[in-house]
Amino acid sequence: MQAVSEAAPTRSGVLFHGEAGTGRQLLAREMHRLTGRPGPFVAVDCAEATLDELELALFGNASRHTRNGGAHAHPERVAQGCRLLAARGGTLFLAHLADMPVRVQARLARVLRDGEVLAGDAAVPARLQLRAVGSAGPGWDEAVGEGRVRPDLFKRTALHRVNVPPLRERREDIPQLASWLLEAECAARGVAARAFHEPALTLLSALPWKRNVAELQGLVAALVVRVPRDVISLDDVLECVRLDGAAPPVPASGTLREARHRWEREYIASILERHKGRVADAARTLGIQRTNLYRKLRELRLMPRS
């Protein structure tokens, strides 16, 4: 949070670097709030779209050829409703920045350099006045070193870096975080407030949390459903986890529908973990459309966090 506060007043791009599930997008939103920018916070996931889909999201049209003539180059032409125009005056958050295709990198770097686009069919000049920030995982340095991230885009989106630690390196924060997530989950479900027994918090602090805060949030949600009492005990947590970090065995109780739901949730979670939270890759492995997987993730309360 100190690093976020220090980066907020600058105009340069900021990269939130850390493992999936550590809350990179939440920190980017907090930095946006601290800047006091009048425009909105607009997020684009560079890993969850094809080249054409990403161009349509950012620019509202397919690639248009422009003259690379320095000061004589034409500004990029964009369509109304695109994310660039939506983020005017605010923050454009680019999740999984290293996965952005090179062609899109070139267009975006040009737009960020110019700070201006030609908007709509009438090609009206529009100043963007936005700040671009991004997130990336542990492979970011390799991507930069291998030239998969254009230097001009790096300069405008990742000049400053905020390292977001994994949950296992901040175990002293887990009790407070778990309690806050529990309070939020109870409020969201409209149920009476609950609390963790102290031994339960001690166990939570010792678990490996391979998927970081996203995994902790999933466990808290499961406990709210399973435990009707005011206090969640150590035994309650043990029924939902395994001490080696693996998925717990399916209990020999409940209806077939409930068992199928548990198995489906655990299987999809394991596929997501294998692909480090990249929904597009997980959908290909599962053999379903990405939009269908997103719907399933919402149903199972497995939506990945940036």
C-alpha positions in Angstrom: 0.0 0.0 0.0 2.9 2.3 0.6 4.2 1.6 -2.9 0.8 2.2 -4.3 0.5 5.6 -2.5 4.0 6.6 -3.8 3.1 5.6 -7.4 -0.3 7.3 -7.4 0.7 10.9 -7.9 3.1 10.1 -10.9 1.9 10.3 -14.5 3.9 7.3 -15.6 2.5 3.8 -16.1 2.6 1.4 -13.3 2.9 -2.4 -13.5 1.4 -4.6 -10.7 3.6 -7.6 -10.6 2.8 -10.8 -8.8 1.2 -14.2 -8.9 -2.4 -14.8 -9.9 -4.9 -14.3 -7.1 -2.8 -11.7 -5.2 -5.2 -8.8 -5.9 -3.3 -6.9 -8.5 -6.4 -5.4 -10.0 -7.7 -4.4 -6.6 -4.5 -2.5 -5.9 -4.7 -0.8 -9.3 -8.3 0.3 -8.5 -7.0 1.7 -5.2 -4.3 3.6 -6.9 -6.9 5.0 -9.3 -9.0 6.1 -6.3 -5.9 7.8 -4.8 -5.2 9.8 -7.9 -8.6 11.4 -7.8 -9.0 11.1 -11.5 -12.5 12.1 -12.7 -12.7 9.4 -15.4 -13.5 5.7 -14.7 -11.4 2.7 -14.1 -11.6 0.5 -17.2 -10.1 -3.0 -17.2 -9.1 -5.1 -20.3 -7.8 -8.6 -20.0 -5.1 -9.1 -22.7 -5.0 -12.9 -22.1 -8.7 -13.6 -22.4 -9.3 -12.5 -26.0 -8.1 -13.3 -29.5 -6.1 -10.7 -31.5 -9.3 -9.5 -33.2 -11.3 -9.5 -30.0 -8.7 -7.5 -28.2 -8.5 -4.9 -31.0 -12.3 -4.6 -31.0 -12.3 -4.1 -27.3 -9.6 -1.4 -27.2 -10.2 0.4 -30.5 -13.6 -0.7 -31.7 -12.2 -1.7 -35.1 -9.7 -3.9 -36.8 -6.1 -2.8 -37.4 -5.9 0.3 -39.6 -2.7 1.2 -41.4 -1.2 4.5 -40.4 1.8 6.3 -41.8 4.7 5.9 -39.4 6.0 9.4 -40.3 6.9 10.7 -36.9 5.1 14.0 -36.4 3.2 13.5 -39.6 1.7 10.2 -38.6 -2.1 10.2 -38.4 -3.7 9.4 -35.0 -5.3 6.1 -34.6 -8.9 5.9 -35.6 -11.3 4.3 -33.1 -15.0 3.6 -32.9 -17.4 4.9 -30.4 -17.9 2.6 -27.4 -14.3 1.2 -27.4 -12.5 0.9 -24.1 -10.0 3.6 -24.9 -12.8 6.2 -25.2 -14.5 4.7 -22.2 -11.4 5.3 -20.1 -11.0 9.0 -21.0 -9.8 11.0 -18.1 -9.4 7.9 -16.0 -7.3 4.7 -15.8 -7.0 1.9 -18.4 -6.0 -1.3 -16.6 -4.3 -3.9 -18.9 -4.4 -7.3 -17.1 -1.8 -9.9 -18.3 0.1 -7.3 -20.2 2.8 -9.7 -21.4 0.1 -11.6 -23.4 -0.9 -8.7 -25.5 -0.2 -9.4 -29.2 2.6 -7.4 -30.8 0.2 -5.7 -33.3 -2.0 -4.5 -30.6 1.1 -3.4 -28.6 2.1 -1.2 -31.5 -1.3 0.5 -31.9 -1.7 1.1 -28.2 1.8 2.4 -27.7 1.1 4.9 -30.6 -2.1 6.0 -29.0 -0.5 6.5 -25.6 2.3 8.4 -27.1 0.0 10.8 -29.0 -2.7 11.0 -26.3 -5.2 11.5 -29.0 -7.4 9.5 -31.3 -9.9 10.1 -34.2 -13.2 9.0 -32.8 -16.2 7.7 -34.7 -17.2 7.9 -38.4 -16.7 11.6 -38.4 -13.1 11.1 -37.2 -13.4 13.8 -34.6 -10.1 14.4 -32.7 -10.4 13.3 -29.1 -7.9 13.8 -26.3 -7.7 10.8 -24.0 -5.9 12.1 -20.9 -5.9 8.6 -19.5 -3.3 6.7 -17.5 -2.4 3.2 -18.6 -1.4 0.6 -15.9 -0.9 -3.1 -16.2 -0.5 -6.4 -14.4 1.8 -9.3 -15.1 2.8 -12.6 -13.5 6.2 -14.1 -12.7 7.1 -14.5 -16.4 7.1 -10.8 -17.0 10.9 -10.2 -16.8 11.5 -13.1 -19.3 8.9 -11.6 -21.7 10.6 -8.2 -21.5 14.1 -9.7 -21.9 13.0 -11.8 -24.9 11.5 -8.7 -26.7 7.9 -9.9 -26.4 7.0 -6.6 -24.8 7.7 -3.5 -27.0 10.0 -1.0 -25.4 7.6 1.9 -26.3 4.7 0.1 -24.6 6.9 -0.8 -21.6 7.8 2.9 -21.2 4.2 4.0 -21.1 2.6 1.2 -19.0 5.2 -0.4 -16.8 7.9 2.2 -16.0 7.2 1.9 -12.3 6.6 -1.5 -10.7 4.7 -2.5 -7.6 5.5 -6.0 -6.4 2.5 -7.7 -4.9 3.6 -10.5 -2.6 2.0 -13.9 -2.5 -0.2 -14.7 0.5 2.3 -17.3 1.9 4.9 -14.4 2.3 2.4 -12.3 4.3 1.1 -14.9 6.7 0.7 -12.3 9.5 -2.0 -10.7 7.4 -4.1 -13.8 6.9 -6.2 -13.7 10.1 -7.3 -10.1 9.4 -7.9 -10.8 5.7 -9.8 -14.0 6.4 -12.1 -12.2 8.9 -12.7 -9.3 6.5 -13.6 -11.8 3.7 -15.9 -13.6 6.0 -17.7 -10.4 7.0 -18.1 -9.5 3.3 -19.3 -12.9 2.3 -22.0 -13.0 5.0 -23.2 -9.5 4.0 -23.3 -10.5 0.3 -25.4 -13.6 1.1 -27.6 -11.8 3.6 -26.8 -14.1 6.5 -26.0 -13.4 10.1 -22.4 -12.3 10.7 -19.9 -15.0 11.7 -16.4 -15.2 13.1 -13.5 -17.5 13.1 -12.4 -19.3 16.3 -8.8 -18.5 17.0 -7.4 -22.0 16.3 -9.1 -21.9 12.9 -7.3 -18.6 12.1 -4.0 -20.3 13.2 -4.6 -23.1 10.7 -5.5 -20.7 7.9 -2.2 -18.8 8.5 -0.3 -22.1 8.1 -1.8 -23.3 4.8 0.1 -23.0 1.5 -2.5 -20.9 -0.5 -1.2 -21.8 -3.9 -3.8 -19.6 -5.5 -3.4 -16.8 -3.0 -6.3 -14.6 -2.0 -8.6 -16.1 -4.6 -8.2 -19.5 -3.0 -8.8 -18.0 0.5 -11.9 -16.3 -0.7 -13.2 -19.5 -2.2 -12.7 -21.3 1.1 -14.5 -18.6 3.1 -17.4 -18.7 0.7 -17.6 -22.5 1.1 -17.5 -22.2 4.9 -20.4 -19.7 5.0 -22.5 -22.2 3.0 -21.5 -25.2 5.1 -21.4 -23.8 8.6 -24.7 -22.4 10.0 -23.2 -21.5 13.4 -22.0 -18.1 14.5 -18.4 -19.3 15.1 -16.4 -21.3 12.5 -14.2 -23.8 14.3 -10.9 -25.5 13.5 -12.8 -28.7 12.6 -15.0 -26.8 10.2 -11.9 -25.6 8.3 -10.3 -29.1 8.4 -13.4 -30.5 6.6 -12.8 -28.1 3.7 -9.0 -28.3 3.3 -6.1 -30.7 3.2 -2.9 -29.8 5.0 -0.8 -30.6 2.0 -2.7 -28.0 0.0 -4.5 -30.5 -2.3 -8.2 -30.5 -2.8 -10.2 -32.2 0.0 -11.7 -35.5 -0.7 -15.4 -35.5 -1.6 -17.4 -36.4 1.5 -19.6 -39.5 1.3 -22.7 -37.5 2.1 -25.2 -35.3 0.3 -27.2 -35.7 -2.8 -25.7 -36.7 -6.2 -26.3 -33.2 -7.4 -24.3 -31.8 -4.5 -21.5 -34.2 -5.1 -21.4 -33.4 -8.8 -21.3 -29.7 -8.0 -18.4 -30.2 -5.6 -16.5 -32.3 -8.1 -17.1 -29.9 -10.9 -15.9 -26.9 -8.8 -12.7 -28.7 -7.7 -11.9 -30.0 -11.2 -12.4 -26.5 -12.8 -10.3 -24.9 -10.0 -7.5 -27.4 -10.7 -7.5 -26.6 -14.4 -7.5 -22.9 -13.7 -4.5 -23.4 -11.4 -2.7 -25.3 -14.0 -3.1 -22.4 -16.5 -2.3 -19.8 -13.8 -5.8 -18.3 -13.9 -5.9 -17.8 -17.7 -9.5 -18.5 -18.6 -9.0 -18.8 -22.3 -6.4 -21.6 -21.9 -8.5 -23.4 -19.3 -11.6 -23.2 -21.7 -9.5 -24.9 -24.4 -8.4 -27.7 -22.0 -12.0 -28.2 -20.9 -13.3 -28.2 -24.5 -15.9 -25.4 -23.9 -16.3 -21.9 -25.1 -14.7 -19.2 -23.1 -18.0 -17.4 -22.5 -19.5 -20.6 -21.2 -16.6 -21.1 -18.8 -17.0 -17.5 -17.5 -20.7 -18.3 -16.8 -19.8 -21.5 -15.1 -17.1 -19.7 -13.0 -19.8 -17.2 -11.8 -22.1 -20.0 -10.9 -19.4 -21.8 -9.0 -18.0 -18.6 -7.4 -14.6 -19.3 -8.9 -14.0 -16.0 -10.8 -10.2 -15.5 -10.9 -8.8 -12.2 -9.4 -6.0 -10.1 -10.9 
